[in-house]
Amino acid sequence: MKTLKLTVKQQSNRVNKWLKLASTADITDGMQWYGDANRWASGLGDVATIAQITSILSAQCDWNGNKKNVANFLAGQHASIFASGRQLTECANALEGWTIPENRSKTFRFAATITDPTRSDIVVIDRHAIKIAFDQLDSKEICITDKRYRDAEQAYQDVAQKHGLLGHQVQAICWITYKRTVSR
């Protein structure tokens, strides 16, 4: 049984392992993932607004489904979106300006990184990113506490610095590699 008390260095080693497993295509796709997301969001309207809506609707949703939900929301087709009333209210509020607080770590960082894919100070730690940091291949979820989030974010940043990349680029490359490897 794997321990859930890994140091930042141990998590960095695991993230680095996944980075080394990346194919050339994984690296190419991961390097441009947030830039592509930014261009997609820009094509729908104000990038910060679309990025927020995308992030709010992203929970437990694959990327294509997420994009479809955003388009449906913007078209007023709320009934076809798998989202809670709270999420729909948050999306409506996002139309008025930036509303996601920084303490909503994943949601804030996902929106912020789509808005500005040149940022070097943040990494999106979602359920896949934490599994990579803990090298967990099974479907069991890992609870992402504030400490685990900060430690995993630091691990990705450390690996990124070692390889001359941005933290979110390492996260995206590893995410693509993980999804390909575990078929989830």
Sequence and secondary structure as in RCSB ss.txt:
>XXXX:A:sequence
MKTLKLTVKQQSNRVNKWLKLASTADITDGMQWYGDANRWASGLGDVATIAQITSILSAQCDWNGNKKNVANFLA
GQHASIFASGRQLTECANALEGWTIPENRSKTFRFAATITDPTRSDIVVIDRHAIKIAFDQLDSKEICITDKRYR
DAEQAYQDVAQKHGLLGHQVQAICWITYKRTVSR
>XXXX:A:secstr
   S   HHHHHHHHHHHHHH  HHHHHHHHHHHHHHHHHHHHHS HHHHHHHHHHT TT  HHHHHHHHHHHHT
T GGGS   HHHHHHHHHHTTS    TTSHHHHHHHHHHH TT  S     HHHHHHHHT  SS      HHHHH
HHHHHHHHHHHHHT  HHHHHHHHHHHHHHHHT 
